[in-house]
Amino acid sequence: MAVDPELLAVLVCPKTKGDLELVDLPQATREVLVERYREHFRDEDPVVEQGLYCAESNLVYPVVSDIPVMLADEALPASSIGL
């Protein structure tokens, strides 16, 4: 699964309006996020492999089943994934 490149071109960090970079998430983080978002999916497991990183805010927004979760409250600190 992948985020649409046209969508990536227009998305910005909701906190700083900074640029976003697609990054791979560590396996342990992926597993935690799959459990967090499982309740939003009825007949399938959510797929979480990547996030959108903003260097200005130092936050990573998870991408869940091709849908970027662009909420500052749902973002991960970049340090939690080794950035």
N, C-alpha and C positions, 0 to 999 in steps of 0.2 A: 504494500500500500504506500501511496505517496501523496503529499500535499500538492495540489495543482500549482504549477509554477506561476500562472497568472495571479492566483490568490496570494502567493508569497510576495509577489512584486508590489502589492498594494497594502499588505498588512504592516502595521507598526506596533511597537510596544504601547499598550494602553496607558501605562504609567508615565513614560517619558517621551513618547512618540518617536523613539529611536528605532534604528534599523534592526531587523531580526535575521538570524542565521540558523539554518537547520542543523541540528546536532543529534547524534545518536545517544540514547540513554543507556546507562548501565543496566544489566539484567535485574539486579535487586530493585532498582527504582521502577523498572517496567512492571515487575510483579506487584509492587505496592500500588501502583497506579491502576493496574487491571482490577485489583480488588476494590479500589476506591470508586471506580466508574462502572463496575459490574451491574449495579442496581438500575442503571440507566438503559441497559440493553436487555431485552426480554428473551429473545430466541438465539442469541449468539454471545460469545465472549468478546469484550472490547479488545482491540489490538492497539498496543502502545509500544512503539519502537523509537520514536524520535520526539524532539521538542524544538521549540523556537527560542533561541537564546538572544537576549538583548544585553550588550556589553554596558550600556549606559545605566540600566537599572540593576544589572547583575542578576536577572531573573530568567528562568526557563519556563516557557508555557508549553504544557504537554500537548501532543497531537494524539487524539484518541479516535481510532478508526477513521483516519483521514480528516478529522475535524479538529482544527486548532482551538484549544480552550483558552480564549483570550481574556481571562479574568485575573486581575492582580491577586485576588484572594486564593486562586487555585494554582498560582505560579510557584515554582520551586526555586529556592536560592541556588544560584549557580554552583556554590561551594558543595552542595549536596550531591552533585554529579561529577565533581572533580574539575570544574572550570574556575 
